[in-house]
Amino acid sequence: MSIERDLNKQEEEMIYKAIDEFQECGKTDIACPICNGKLKYIGNYSSFRVFCENCGEVYSLRGI
């Protein structure tokens, strides 16, 4: 399941902060801005997906 709406600016900023933490530390304490669920990160620095345990895929980026 994936979210079926675009993230607003504040939600997007929270996701970007979580991505930075995942890439720097391998984990984050930031919760899903939509439902407050736990976020998971799959991928590397150029291609990745951020999933919420409740919402499904929240954000993705495909690299070169």
Beta strands, then each sheet from edge to edge (+ up, - down):
strand 1: 39-43
strand 2: 48-52
strand 3: 56-61
sheet 1: 1+ 2- 3+
end
